Amino acid sequence: MTKQERVTFVINTLKELYPVIPIPLDHKDPYTLLIAVLLSAQCTDVRVNQITPLLFAKADNPYDMVKMSVEEIKEIIRPCGLSPMKSKGIHGLSQILIEKYDGKVPQSFEALESLPAVGHKTASVVMSQAFGVPAFPVDTHIHRLMYRWNLTNGKNVVQTEKDAKRLFPEELWNELHLQIIWYGREYSPARGLNLEKDIITRTIGRKTALDGYKK
């Protein structure tokens, strides 16, 4: 298969498996999505979805969030890990949203990435899922699978994102990044690869991935 044929195979397979794409993090608006994505760093989406209802019951907007202390936020989000950094980030960005953006989440990568504790991946998720702007947030699942499928040699997520944006049509980015995440969780985990289930890796996988499986 040529690289273009492999790309088309990935797109068609994922469309068949996920015609309707579930959103991994529970949220109701751009602000609650921003907080949920921030919390998901080095934490599972399942855990985040258990914690955010407790946090949002007390504060689901920046005005209520800044009424809480950093310590109070930290106590609630502790099970998500990195709670000292995340609680300061949540409190700090909420303050900035009030002071600079009338309490609303800004709709630009630059503005989002200037907020405390918000990196490029978090900004990309918010731009994609909250505002429908084409973006290709690369998490560990996407990074792993793009390499496993021989669609990138990227040694880091920056290179993997560039390759994904170059290979896949822009109008599909917002769907594809979610489809790949779900596929990685359900069919192509980091450990315990099962090629009978994992049709994409079985069909287009990098030789070293397939050789490693055979051993």
Backbone as ProteinMPNN parsed JSONL, in Angstrom:
{"seq_chain_A": "MTKQERVTFVINTLKELYPVIPIPLDHKDPYTLLIAVLLSAQCTDVRVNQITPLLFAKADNPYDMVKMSVEEIKEIIRPCGLSPMKSKGIHGLSQILIEKYDGKVPQSFEALESLPAVGHKTASVVMSQAFGVPAFPVDTHIHRLMYRWNLTNGKNVVQTEKDAKRLFPEELWNELHLQIIWYGREYSPARGLNLEKDIITRTIGRKTALDGYKK", "coords_chain_A": {"N_chain_A": [[0.833, -1.205, 0.0], [0.469, 2.248, -0.774], [1.431, 5.29, 0.955], [-0.706, 7.093, 0.853], [-2.828, 5.39, 0.32], [-2.835, 3.959, 2.686], [-3.526, 5.958, 4.483], [-6.134, 6.544, 3.573], [-7.326, 4.086, 4.108], [-7.224, 4.06, 6.925], [-8.919, 6.272, 7.502], [-11.394, 5.393, 6.397], [-11.867, 3.005, 7.813], [-12.064, 3.911, 10.47], [-14.26, 5.574, 10.255], [-16.241, 3.751, 9.748], [-16.225, 2.258, 12.117], [-16.764, 4.204, 14.043], [-19.205, 5.902, 13.484], [-20.795, 7.689, 14.82], [-19.404, 9.848, 17.082], [-18.38, 9.552, 20.343], [-17.953, 12.06, 22.882], [-15.141, 12.319, 24.89], [-14.791, 13.684, 27.407], [-16.936, 14.862, 29.887], [-18.882, 17.77, 29.651], [-20.394, 21.09, 29.567], [-20.117, 23.493, 28.333], [-17.742, 25.869, 26.817], [-16.051, 26.683, 28.978], [-16.283, 24.69, 31.029], [-15.353, 22.554, 29.552], [-12.698, 23.359, 29.062], [-11.644, 23.286, 31.68], [-11.992, 20.565, 32.274], [-10.335, 19.351, 30.344], [-7.853, 20.363, 31.078], [-7.609, 19.099, 33.558], [-7.295, 16.51, 32.711], [-4.674, 15.932, 32.089], [-2.19, 13.57, 32.408], [-4.02, 11.894, 33.637], [-6.82, 9.703, 33.717], [-9.65, 9.882, 31.475], [-11.959, 8.803, 32.521], [-11.609, 9.041, 35.286], [-11.469, 11.837, 35.457], [-14.081, 12.498, 34.684], [-15.397, 11.614, 36.903], [-14.63, 13.367, 38.834], [-15.129, 16.024, 37.946], [-17.992, 16.6, 38.21], [-18.202, 17.041, 40.969], [-16.564, 19.248, 41.356], [-17.765, 21.119, 39.604], [-20.252, 21.376, 40.712], [-19.834, 23.118, 42.732], [-18.572, 25.209, 41.4], [-19.051, 26.194, 38.242], [-18.287, 28.069, 36.512], [-16.125, 30.883, 35.761], [-16.472, 33.006, 37.597], [-17.595, 31.946, 39.947], [-15.594, 30.124, 40.468], [-13.318, 31.609, 41.204], [-14.085, 32.445, 43.675], [-13.575, 30.37, 45.296], [-10.846, 29.018, 47.213], [-7.427, 28.306, 46.218], [-6.583, 26.12, 47.619], [-9.0, 24.844, 48.328], [-9.933, 24.079, 45.792], [-7.873, 22.354, 45.122], [-8.198, 20.251, 46.958], [-10.565, 19.033, 46.023], [-9.867, 18.183, 43.443], [-7.77, 16.481, 43.818], [-7.631, 13.582, 43.361], [-7.085, 13.474, 40.628], [-4.411, 13.858, 40.228], [-1.292, 15.751, 40.066], [-2.312, 17.913, 41.444], [-1.516, 20.304, 42.895], [-0.361, 22.03, 40.923], [-2.393, 22.075, 38.977], [-4.611, 23.124, 40.384], [-3.765, 25.72, 41.006], [-3.527, 26.641, 38.384], [-6.201, 26.492, 37.441], [-7.527, 28.307, 39.137], [-6.05, 30.614, 38.57], [-6.37, 30.976, 35.758], [-9.09, 31.338, 35.629], [-9.386, 33.784, 36.903], [-8.065, 35.425, 35.049], [-9.735, 35.113, 32.809], [-11.983, 36.476, 33.685], [-10.948, 39.075, 34.057], [-9.842, 39.781, 31.553], [-11.431, 38.76, 29.484], [-14.184, 39.042, 29.858], [-15.204, 36.932, 31.333], [-15.469, 34.88, 29.559], [-14.367, 32.081, 27.53], [-11.589, 32.504, 25.481], [-11.424, 32.51, 21.861], [-9.051, 31.671, 20.46], [-5.941, 30.151, 19.56], [-3.578, 31.32, 20.479], [-4.4, 33.038, 22.598], [-5.545, 31.163, 24.347], [-3.337, 29.506, 24.907], [-1.816, 31.22, 26.363], [-2.849, 31.204, 28.851], [-2.641, 30.206, 32.333], [-1.325, 26.957, 32.975], [-2.33, 25.903, 30.623], [-1.577, 24.186, 27.828], [-0.434, 23.505, 24.44], [-1.827, 21.223, 23.517], [-4.138, 21.124, 25.137], [-5.298, 23.592, 24.427], [-5.798, 23.028, 21.735], [-7.73, 20.977, 21.886], [-9.878, 22.366, 23.03], [-10.332, 24.392, 21.089], [-11.072, 22.779, 18.96], [-13.252, 21.092, 19.915], [-14.974, 22.785, 21.34], [-15.297, 25.065, 19.769], [-15.243, 24.279, 17.136], [-13.123, 24.704, 15.423], [-10.692, 23.67, 13.077], [-8.401, 21.358, 14.335], [-5.721, 19.308, 15.57], [-5.323, 17.697, 18.141], [-2.756, 15.998, 19.781], [-2.555, 13.219, 21.693], [-1.272, 10.682, 23.97], [-2.282, 8.267, 22.926], [-2.774, 8.843, 20.183], [-0.223, 9.606, 19.351], [1.163, 7.199, 19.747], [-0.24, 5.441, 17.997], [-0.062, 6.631, 15.445], [2.651, 6.294, 15.004], [2.846, 3.513, 15.209], [1.327, 2.783, 13.035], [2.941, 3.516, 11.035], [2.8, 6.101, 10.011], [4.107, 8.252, 10.875], [7.396, 9.223, 11.814], [7.799, 10.468, 14.025], [9.447, 11.531, 16.875], [8.409, 12.894, 18.881], [5.452, 14.592, 20.144], [5.007, 16.951, 18.779], [6.1, 16.658, 16.194], [4.536, 14.486, 15.369], [1.983, 15.647, 15.312], [2.337, 17.52, 13.242], [2.746, 15.748, 11.072], [0.289, 14.362, 11.06], [-1.486, 16.434, 10.394], [-0.57, 17.011, 7.885], [-1.079, 14.693, 6.46], [-3.815, 13.991, 6.752], [-7.048, 15.118, 5.617], [-8.036, 18.471, 6.267], [-10.701, 19.009, 6.951], [-11.456, 16.767, 8.275], [-10.052, 16.587, 10.618], [-11.053, 17.21, 13.255], [-12.884, 15.192, 13.784], [-11.321, 12.893, 13.354], [-9.186, 12.897, 15.267], [-10.483, 12.25, 17.624], [-11.655, 9.793, 16.921], [-9.366, 8.211, 16.549], [-8.346, 8.187, 19.148], [-10.386, 6.755, 20.523], [-10.206, 4.344, 19.119], [-7.618, 3.52, 19.795], [-7.932, 3.015, 22.532], [-9.837, 0.967, 22.529], [-9.082, -1.001, 20.651], [-6.315, -1.037, 20.142], [-4.25, -1.041, 22.304], [-1.491, 0.191, 24.388], [-0.105, -1.88, 25.603], [-0.321, -5.474, 25.36], [-1.118, -6.099, 22.711], [-3.482, -7.126, 20.32], [-3.744, -8.563, 17.422], [-5.815, -9.751, 16.085], [-8.058, -8.361, 16.794], [-7.224, -5.805, 16.159], [-7.529, -4.353, 13.429], [-6.453, -2.266, 11.87], [-3.695, -1.944, 12.56], [-2.901, -4.511, 11.941], [-3.222, -4.497, 9.188], [-1.783, -2.267, 8.134], [0.403, -1.879, 9.72], [3.566, -0.842, 11.112], [6.601, -2.534, 10.396], [8.287, -3.281, 12.55], [6.515, -3.187, 14.689], [4.751, -5.24, 14.071], [6.535, -7.409, 13.934], [7.421, -7.459, 16.552], [5.08, -8.235, 17.782], [4.763, -10.818, 16.818], [6.808, -12.145, 18.083]], "CA_chain_A": [[0.0, 0.0, 0.0], [1.136, 3.55, -0.702], [1.065, 6.035, 2.166], [-2.039, 7.656, 0.648], [-3.792, 4.283, 0.472], [-2.913, 3.645, 4.119], [-4.307, 7.051, 5.09], [-7.537, 6.324, 3.191], [-7.78, 2.903, 4.856], [-7.451, 4.497, 8.315], [-10.114, 7.13, 7.522], [-12.597, 4.594, 6.123], [-12.074, 2.046, 8.913], [-12.526, 4.639, 11.651], [-15.618, 6.067, 9.983], [-17.125, 2.581, 9.882], [-16.291, 1.871, 13.536], [-17.285, 5.309, 14.869], [-20.001, 6.851, 12.692], [-21.129, 8.734, 15.802], [-18.204, 9.866, 17.924], [-18.64, 10.041, 21.705], [-16.985, 13.03, 23.418], [-14.61, 11.625, 26.074], [-14.897, 14.424, 28.665], [-18.247, 15.474, 30.12], [-18.842, 19.224, 29.833], [-21.622, 21.711, 29.048], [-19.785, 24.73, 27.623], [-16.288, 25.97, 26.643], [-15.32, 26.79, 30.248], [-16.201, 23.39, 31.701], [-14.469, 21.721, 28.737], [-11.324, 23.796, 29.329], [-11.233, 22.771, 32.996], [-11.916, 19.1, 32.182], [-9.143, 18.98, 29.566], [-6.711, 20.676, 31.932], [-7.528, 18.053, 34.578], [-7.019, 15.194, 32.112], [-3.229, 15.708, 31.934], [-1.71, 12.452, 33.222], [-5.162, 11.347, 34.393], [-7.759, 9.1, 32.764], [-10.915, 10.601, 31.274], [-12.955, 8.222, 33.45], [-11.393, 9.69, 36.589], [-11.858, 13.259, 35.319], [-15.547, 12.561, 34.652], [-15.892, 11.378, 38.274], [-14.25, 14.517, 39.674], [-15.693, 17.319, 37.51], [-19.307, 16.947, 38.784], [-18.0, 17.556, 42.333], [-16.014, 20.6, 41.22], [-18.714, 22.01, 38.929], [-21.386, 21.621, 41.625], [-19.455, 24.309, 43.502], [-18.174, 26.307, 40.508], [-19.012, 25.785, 36.827], [-17.983, 29.29, 35.745], [-14.956, 31.514, 36.387], [-16.838, 33.899, 38.707], [-17.713, 31.123, 41.158], [-14.325, 29.426, 40.712], [-12.362, 32.469, 41.929], [-14.54, 32.586, 45.066], [-12.946, 29.274, 46.03], [-9.394, 29.161, 47.352], [-6.638, 27.298, 45.501], [-6.566, 24.935, 48.502], [-10.303, 24.161, 48.188], [-9.941, 23.433, 44.472], [-6.889, 21.257, 45.181], [-8.796, 19.131, 47.708], [-11.556, 18.35, 45.18], [-9.277, 17.576, 42.239], [-6.598, 15.686, 44.211], [-7.526, 12.253, 42.719], [-6.627, 13.583, 39.231], [-2.961, 14.003, 40.156], [-0.739, 17.084, 39.77], [-3.322, 18.86, 41.937], [-1.02, 21.656, 43.238], [-0.202, 22.822, 39.693], [-3.695, 22.223, 38.304], [-5.506, 24.003, 41.158], [-3.29, 27.093, 40.768], [-3.869, 26.968, 37.002], [-7.655, 26.689, 37.331], [-7.852, 29.566, 39.813], [-5.4, 31.711, 37.843], [-6.975, 31.218, 34.433], [-10.449, 31.86, 35.862], [-9.2, 35.211, 37.192], [-7.715, 36.092, 33.784], [-10.935, 35.123, 31.959], [-12.846, 37.555, 34.186], [-10.304, 40.382, 33.873], [-9.501, 40.106, 30.157], [-12.343, 38.22, 28.467], [-15.581, 39.095, 30.34], [-15.611, 35.627, 31.86], [-15.659, 33.889, 28.474], [-13.158, 31.42, 27.038], [-11.229, 33.108, 24.188], [-11.468, 31.584, 20.725], [-7.821, 31.657, 19.657], [-4.88, 29.321, 20.131], [-2.62, 32.185, 21.18], [-4.987, 33.478, 23.871], [-5.697, 29.991, 25.219], [-2.026, 29.014, 25.345], [-1.221, 32.184, 27.304], [-3.472, 31.007, 30.16], [-1.873, 29.306, 33.202], [-1.552, 25.498, 32.917], [-2.933, 25.508, 29.343], [-0.584, 23.961, 26.781], [-0.928, 23.448, 23.057], [-2.811, 20.151, 23.344], [-5.382, 21.579, 25.781], [-5.865, 24.636, 23.56], [-6.289, 22.382, 20.508], [-8.986, 20.275, 22.207], [-10.928, 23.376, 23.234], [-10.627, 25.003, 19.79], [-11.734, 21.764, 18.132], [-14.523, 20.569, 20.43], [-15.873, 23.853, 21.803], [-15.514, 26.096, 18.753], [-15.298, 23.703, 15.79], [-11.971, 25.124, 14.607], [-9.882, 22.488, 12.789], [-7.197, 21.176, 15.148], [-5.41, 17.877, 15.694], [-4.626, 17.499, 19.412], [-2.097, 14.684, 19.823], [-2.313, 12.665, 23.028], [-0.396, 9.5, 23.925], [-2.883, 7.267, 22.024], [-2.549, 9.249, 18.788], [1.229, 9.541, 19.134], [1.514, 5.772, 19.651], [-0.837, 4.795, 16.826], [0.515, 7.193, 14.22], [3.947, 5.629, 14.837], [2.587, 2.081, 14.996], [0.776, 2.628, 11.681], [3.962, 3.968, 10.082], [2.381, 7.372, 9.406], [5.047, 9.26, 11.351], [8.595, 8.774, 12.523], [7.919, 11.496, 15.056], [9.948, 11.13, 18.197], [7.676, 13.69, 19.868], [4.079, 14.897, 19.72], [5.021, 18.088, 17.848], [6.293, 16.1, 14.862], [3.374, 13.651, 15.058], [0.886, 16.552, 14.952], [2.629, 18.046, 11.894], [2.516, 14.673, 10.094], [-1.156, 14.1, 11.0], [-2.117, 17.54, 9.669], [-0.138, 16.938, 6.485], [-1.626, 13.486, 5.808], [-5.276, 13.892, 6.791], [-7.747, 16.338, 5.183], [-8.335, 19.372, 7.386], [-12.111, 18.942, 7.366], [-11.659, 15.554, 9.086], [-9.198, 16.585, 11.807], [-11.775, 17.216, 14.53], [-13.449, 13.849, 13.987], [-10.293, 11.857, 13.358], [-8.381, 12.785, 16.485], [-11.303, 11.521, 18.599], [-11.797, 8.404, 16.467], [-8.111, 7.497, 16.815], [-8.278, 7.981, 20.605], [-11.281, 5.635, 20.876], [-9.664, 3.125, 18.535], [-6.479, 3.123, 20.619], [-8.412, 2.455, 23.798], [-10.638, -0.252, 22.363], [-8.523, -2.028, 19.76], [-4.859, -1.001, 19.946], [-3.641, -0.477, 23.513], [-0.023, 0.234, 24.431], [0.349, -3.239, 25.934], [-1.299, -6.527, 25.082], [-1.627, -5.937, 21.34], [-4.193, -8.294, 19.786], [-3.912, -8.227, 16.008], [-7.115, -10.233, 15.592], [-8.993, -7.247, 17.009], [-6.656, -4.541, 15.681], [-7.47, -4.491, 11.957], [-5.618, -1.241, 11.227], [-2.285, -2.327, 12.728], [-2.7, -5.772, 11.191], [-3.204, -4.22, 7.749], [-0.793, -1.271, 7.687], [1.346, -1.639, 10.816], [5.017, -0.772, 10.946], [7.171, -3.883, 10.458], [8.794, -3.577, 13.894], [5.359, -3.443, 15.564], [4.246, -6.577, 13.736], [7.563, -8.373, 14.341], [7.383, -7.515, 18.027], [3.892, -9.003, 18.164], [4.976, -12.229, 16.48], [7.673, -12.736, 19.101]], "C_chain_A": [[0.866, 1.252, 0.0], [0.703, 4.246, 0.587], [-0.349, 6.599, 2.037], [-3.112, 6.586, 0.805], [-3.946, 3.903, 1.939], [-3.735, 4.698, 4.858], [-5.796, 6.851, 4.81], [-8.121, 5.138, 3.951], [-8.096, 3.263, 6.312], [-8.749, 5.302, 8.407], [-11.383, 6.29, 7.379], [-12.91, 3.618, 7.26], [-12.634, 2.754, 10.139], [-13.945, 5.171, 11.472], [-16.64, 4.948, 10.166], [-17.318, 2.215, 11.35], [-16.978, 2.931, 14.394], [-18.048, 6.317, 14.018], [-20.506, 8.004, 13.564], [-20.019, 8.702, 16.84], [-18.549, 10.395, 19.319], [-17.569, 11.047, 22.114], [-16.462, 12.47, 24.743], [-14.848, 12.347, 27.397], [-16.255, 15.109, 28.782], [-18.085, 16.978, 30.352], [-20.121, 19.815, 29.253], [-21.35, 22.987, 28.259], [-18.261, 24.836, 27.516], [-15.508, 26.02, 27.96], [-15.176, 25.426, 30.924], [-15.353, 22.406, 30.889], [-13.006, 22.065, 29.022], [-10.816, 23.212, 30.649], [-11.068, 21.25, 32.935], [-10.658, 18.66, 31.434], [-7.881, 19.248, 30.381], [-6.518, 19.566, 32.981], [-7.078, 16.707, 34.0], [-5.529, 14.922, 31.877], [-2.775, 14.645, 32.932], [-2.798, 11.901, 34.146], [-6.146, 10.784, 33.381], [-9.024, 9.949, 32.641], [-11.993, 10.094, 32.228], [-12.841, 8.902, 34.809], [-11.817, 11.155, 36.534], [-13.38, 13.398, 35.372], [-16.179, 12.238, 36.011], [-15.69, 12.614, 39.148], [-14.964, 15.812, 39.273], [-17.102, 17.593, 38.059], [-19.183, 17.531, 40.2], [-17.498, 18.999, 42.286], [-17.059, 21.564, 40.66], [-19.979, 22.246, 39.76], [-21.108, 22.875, 42.457], [-19.162, 25.503, 42.585], [-18.086, 25.793, 39.08], [-18.81, 26.989, 35.913], [-16.848, 30.014, 36.471], [-15.293, 32.384, 37.598], [-16.979, 33.119, 40.015], [-16.384, 30.456, 41.501], [-13.373, 30.301, 41.525], [-12.814, 32.75, 43.372], [-13.977, 31.476, 45.942], [-11.455, 29.555, 46.162], [-8.703, 28.084, 46.524], [-6.649, 25.988, 46.297], [-7.871, 24.141, 48.385], [-10.398, 23.417, 46.853], [-9.048, 22.193, 44.505], [-7.476, 20.033, 45.877], [-9.749, 18.321, 46.828], [-10.88, 17.581, 44.051], [-8.094, 16.651, 42.548], [-6.506, 14.325, 43.507], [-7.045, 12.303, 41.266], [-5.104, 13.678, 39.116], [-2.549, 15.417, 39.763], [-1.631, 18.198, 40.325], [-2.755, 20.22, 42.367], [-0.919, 22.565, 42.012], [-1.56, 23.086, 39.037], [-4.614, 23.186, 39.059], [-5.089, 25.468, 41.0], [-3.666, 27.546, 39.362], [-5.344, 27.297, 36.837], [-8.055, 28.031, 37.952], [-7.305, 30.754, 39.013], [-6.054, 32.008, 36.509], [-8.393, 31.769, 34.581], [-10.394, 33.365, 36.125], [-8.923, 35.992, 35.902], [-8.934, 36.172, 32.854], [-11.875, 36.255, 32.371], [-12.255, 38.922, 33.823], [-10.146, 40.765, 32.4], [-10.591, 39.75, 29.148], [-13.81, 38.194, 28.905], [-16.088, 37.732, 30.791], [-15.794, 34.55, 30.813], [-14.315, 33.288, 28.064], [-12.811, 32.003, 25.665], [-11.144, 32.067, 23.08], [-10.227, 31.719, 19.843], [-6.768, 30.814, 20.367], [-3.953, 30.164, 21.006], [-3.151, 32.597, 22.553], [-5.116, 32.317, 24.849], [-4.347, 29.552, 25.783], [-1.319, 29.989, 26.285], [-1.8, 32.02, 28.718], [-2.638, 30.04, 31.007], [-2.31, 27.85, 33.02], [-2.228, 25.023, 31.624], [-1.831, 25.405, 28.29], [-1.245, 23.843, 25.417], [-2.009, 22.38, 22.879], [-4.163, 20.557, 23.94], [-6.077, 22.625, 24.919], [-6.471, 24.025, 22.303], [-7.609, 21.658, 20.745], [-10.133, 21.27, 22.337], [-11.322, 24.024, 21.903], [-11.43, 24.048, 18.913], [-13.138, 21.449, 18.636], [-15.493, 21.657, 20.868], [-16.247, 24.803, 20.673], [-15.503, 25.582, 17.316], [-14.193, 24.155, 14.862], [-11.103, 23.894, 14.329], [-8.594, 22.456, 13.619], [-6.941, 19.679, 15.25], [-4.618, 17.657, 16.984], [-4.029, 16.093, 19.459], [-1.864, 14.284, 21.273], [-1.466, 11.404, 22.876], [-0.951, 8.425, 22.987], [-2.554, 7.589, 20.567], [-1.064, 9.152, 18.444], [1.661, 8.084, 18.905], [1.015, 5.165, 18.343], [-0.293, 5.342, 15.516], [1.883, 6.554, 13.94], [3.742, 4.146, 14.488], [2.086, 1.82, 13.58], [1.724, 3.147, 10.599], [3.534, 5.233, 9.327], [3.223, 8.539, 9.924], [6.275, 8.559, 11.901], [8.828, 9.672, 13.72], [8.387, 10.932, 16.382], [9.231, 11.926, 19.286], [6.324, 14.09, 19.283], [4.017, 16.059, 18.729], [5.153, 17.581, 16.41], [5.083, 15.261, 14.438], [2.187, 14.511, 14.63], [1.084, 17.116, 13.546], [2.312, 16.996, 10.83], [1.02, 14.381, 9.94], [-1.855, 15.183, 10.175], [-1.759, 17.52, 8.179], [-0.852, 15.799, 5.75], [-3.149, 13.494, 5.704], [-5.925, 15.204, 6.344], [-8.213, 17.171, 6.384], [-9.775, 19.242, 7.88], [-12.406, 17.706, 8.22], [-10.9, 15.585, 10.414], [-9.983, 16.427, 13.101], [-12.43, 15.871, 14.833], [-12.343, 12.829, 14.205], [-9.532, 11.764, 14.668], [-9.169, 12.049, 17.57], [-11.453, 10.044, 18.208], [-10.532, 7.595, 16.764], [-7.957, 7.217, 18.315], [-9.139, 6.786, 21.014], [-10.739, 4.315, 20.336], [-8.487, 2.61, 19.378], [-6.914, 2.469, 21.913], [-9.062, 1.089, 23.61], [-9.928, -1.374, 21.615], [-7.001, -2.093, 19.723], [-4.155, -0.376, 21.139], [-2.118, -0.524, 23.462], [0.543, -1.159, 24.709], [-0.745, -4.242, 25.587], [-1.942, -6.384, 23.72], [-2.277, -7.236, 20.861], [-4.539, -8.008, 18.332], [-5.213, -8.773, 15.425], [-8.165, -9.142, 15.728], [-8.544, -5.993, 16.266], [-6.437, -4.578, 14.163], [-6.538, -3.466, 11.308], [-4.135, -1.609, 11.349], [-1.977, -3.585, 11.931], [-2.503, -5.498, 9.702], [-2.072, -3.298, 7.332], [0.329, -1.052, 8.693], [2.8, -1.619, 10.388], [5.602, -2.168, 11.172], [7.655, -4.231, 11.875], [7.652, -3.862, 14.879], [4.829, -4.847, 15.332], [5.242, -7.657, 14.148], [7.558, -8.557, 15.848], [6.203, -8.347, 18.507], [4.127, -10.489, 17.94], [5.867, -12.934, 17.501], [6.874, -13.044, 20.358]], "O_chain_A": [[1.88, 1.31, 0.696], [-0.267, 3.842, 1.227], [-1.109, 6.587, 3.005], [-4.18, 6.847, 1.358], [-5.042, 3.568, 2.389], [-4.533, 4.378, 5.739], [-6.622, 6.976, 5.714], [-9.272, 5.178, 4.386], [-9.107, 2.825, 6.862], [-9.58, 5.05, 9.28], [-12.333, 6.455, 8.145], [-14.07, 3.429, 7.625], [-13.566, 2.262, 10.774], [-14.728, 5.213, 12.42], [-17.744, 5.164, 10.667], [-18.428, 1.9, 11.779], [-17.683, 2.607, 15.35], [-17.602, 7.451, 13.845], [-20.626, 9.141, 13.106], [-19.726, 7.652, 17.411], [-18.961, 11.546, 19.465], [-16.407, 10.905, 21.734], [-17.258, 12.174, 25.635], [-15.084, 11.695, 28.413], [-16.67, 15.844, 27.887], [-17.253, 17.404, 31.152], [-20.852, 19.135, 28.533], [-22.243, 23.508, 27.591], [-17.551, 23.991, 28.061], [-14.417, 25.457, 28.048], [-14.081, 25.049, 31.342], [-14.707, 21.527, 31.459], [-12.175, 21.174, 29.201], [-9.696, 22.707, 30.722], [-10.108, 20.709, 33.484], [-9.991, 17.708, 31.84], [-6.949, 18.444, 30.369], [-5.391, 19.151, 33.251], [-6.542, 15.866, 34.722], [-5.157, 13.809, 31.507], [-2.952, 14.796, 34.141], [-2.531, 11.499, 35.278], [-6.289, 11.338, 32.291], [-9.415, 10.642, 33.58], [-12.837, 10.864, 32.686], [-13.844, 9.289, 35.408], [-12.454, 11.654, 37.462], [-13.906, 14.302, 36.023], [-17.347, 12.546, 36.247], [-16.462, 12.876, 40.07], [-15.358, 16.602, 40.131], [-17.394, 18.751, 38.357], [-19.959, 18.406, 40.584], [-17.935, 19.854, 43.057], [-17.226, 22.676, 41.161], [-20.697, 23.219, 39.529], [-22.03, 23.598, 42.837], [-19.455, 26.649, 42.926], [-17.166, 25.05, 38.737], [-19.112, 26.948, 34.72], [-16.631, 29.788, 37.661], [-14.49, 32.491, 38.525], [-16.534, 33.579, 41.066], [-16.076, 30.244, 42.673], [-12.696, 29.809, 42.428], [-12.029, 33.229, 44.19], [-13.904, 31.608, 47.164], [-10.869, 30.244, 45.328], [-9.313, 27.075, 46.17], [-6.714, 24.899, 45.728], [-7.85, 22.911, 48.349], [-10.875, 22.284, 46.789], [-9.408, 21.133, 43.993], [-7.27, 18.905, 45.43], [-9.753, 17.091, 46.869], [-11.274, 16.458, 43.738], [-7.485, 16.099, 41.631], [-5.415, 13.937, 43.089], [-6.637, 11.276, 40.724], [-4.565, 13.586, 38.013], [-3.339, 16.179, 39.207], [-1.701, 19.287, 39.756], [-3.454, 21.222, 42.219], [-1.337, 23.722, 42.052], [-1.833, 24.203, 38.595], [-5.32, 23.979, 38.436], [-5.937, 26.351, 40.875], [-4.074, 28.69, 39.161], [-5.696, 28.269, 36.17], [-8.825, 28.791, 37.365], [-7.991, 31.754, 38.807], [-6.269, 33.171, 36.167], [-8.844, 32.569, 33.761], [-11.235, 34.123, 35.643], [-9.471, 37.073, 35.688], [-9.137, 37.186, 32.186], [-12.486, 36.909, 31.526], [-12.962, 39.809, 33.346], [-10.297, 41.932, 32.04], [-10.673, 40.359, 28.082], [-14.595, 37.406, 28.379], [-17.27, 37.423, 30.643], [-16.222, 33.438, 31.124], [-13.266, 33.909, 28.23], [-13.656, 31.996, 24.77], [-10.835, 30.901, 23.324], [-10.338, 31.865, 18.625], [-6.707, 30.766, 21.596], [-3.595, 29.774, 22.117], [-2.434, 32.516, 23.551], [-4.831, 32.465, 26.037], [-4.222, 29.262, 26.973], [-0.336, 29.627, 26.93], [-1.302, 32.623, 29.668], [-1.992, 29.147, 30.459], [-3.5, 27.551, 32.924], [-2.652, 23.871, 31.537], [-1.229, 26.408, 27.907], [-2.448, 24.053, 25.265], [-2.992, 22.603, 22.173], [-5.206, 20.357, 23.318], [-7.287, 22.561, 24.704], [-7.535, 24.452, 21.854], [-8.508, 21.714, 19.906], [-11.225, 21.044, 21.815], [-12.509, 24.188, 21.62], [-12.354, 24.462, 18.212], [-14.104, 21.527, 17.878], [-16.707, 21.474, 20.777], [-17.375, 25.292, 20.617], [-15.727, 26.35, 16.38], [-14.304, 24.009, 13.644], [-10.803, 23.143, 15.257], [-7.806, 23.402, 13.604], [-7.849, 18.875, 15.038], [-3.404, 17.455, 16.947], [-4.727, 15.111, 19.204], [-1.086, 14.914, 21.99], [-0.997, 11.094, 21.78], [-0.179, 7.737, 22.319], [-2.113, 6.722, 19.814], [-0.698, 8.671, 17.372], [2.425, 7.788, 17.987], [1.756, 4.458, 17.659], [-0.085, 4.581, 14.571], [2.232, 6.304, 12.786], [4.388, 3.611, 13.588], [2.374, 0.777, 12.992], [1.374, 3.212, 9.421], [3.867, 5.41, 8.155], [3.071, 9.673, 9.469], [6.193, 7.434, 12.395], [9.888, 9.651, 14.346], [7.808, 9.995, 16.93], [9.42, 11.667, 20.474], [6.085, 13.946, 18.084], [3.084, 16.146, 17.93], [4.418, 18.012, 15.521], [4.657, 15.32, 13.284], [1.465, 14.155, 13.699], [0.143, 17.188, 12.756], [1.69, 17.303, 9.814], [0.538, 14.176, 8.826], [-2.718, 14.878, 9.352], [-2.54, 17.952, 7.331], [-1.186, 15.922, 4.571], [-3.71, 13.061, 4.698], [-5.416, 16.281, 6.651], [-8.714, 16.639, 7.375], [-10.04, 19.349, 9.078], [-13.477, 17.604, 8.819], [-11.086, 14.7, 11.249], [-9.628, 15.609, 13.95], [-12.52, 15.46, 15.99], [-12.411, 12.006, 15.118], [-9.255, 10.66, 15.138], [-8.585, 11.3, 18.353], [-11.385, 9.159, 19.061], [-10.611, 6.438, 17.178], [-7.496, 6.145, 18.706], [-8.689, 5.913, 21.755], [-10.805, 3.289, 21.013], [-8.38, 1.412, 19.64], [-6.325, 1.477, 22.341], [-8.871, 0.176, 24.414], [-10.14, -2.553, 21.902], [-6.445, -3.111, 19.31], [-3.538, 0.682, 21.019], [-1.531, -1.189, 22.609], [1.546, -1.561, 24.12], [-1.928, -3.905, 25.529], [-3.157, -6.528, 23.577], [-1.692, -8.312, 20.983], [-5.504, -7.301, 18.041], [-5.666, -8.304, 14.38], [-9.053, -9.011, 14.885], [-9.371, -5.211, 15.798], [-5.326, -4.801, 13.681], [-5.9, -3.768, 10.3], [-3.405, -1.588, 10.358], [-0.914, -3.702, 11.322], [-1.721, -6.176, 9.035], [-1.456, -3.513, 6.288], [1.128, -0.129, 8.532], [3.203, -2.288, 9.436], [5.142, -2.899, 12.05], [7.452, -5.352, 12.34], [7.802, -4.676, 15.791], [4.497, -5.559, 16.28], [4.844, -8.706, 14.656], [7.677, -9.673, 16.352], [6.297, -9.07, 19.5], [3.742, -11.32, 18.764], [5.724, -14.129, 17.76], [7.43, -13.549, 21.334]]}, "name": "protein", "num_of_chains": 1, "seq": "MTKQERVTFVINTLKELYPVIPIPLDHKDPYTLLIAVLLSAQCTDVRVNQITPLLFAKADNPYDMVKMSVEEIKEIIRPCGLSPMKSKGIHGLSQILIEKYDGKVPQSFEALESLPAVGHKTASVVMSQAFGVPAFPVDTHIHRLMYRWNLTNGKNVVQTEKDAKRLFPEELWNELHLQIIWYGREYSPARGLNLEKDIITRTIGRKTALDGYKK"}
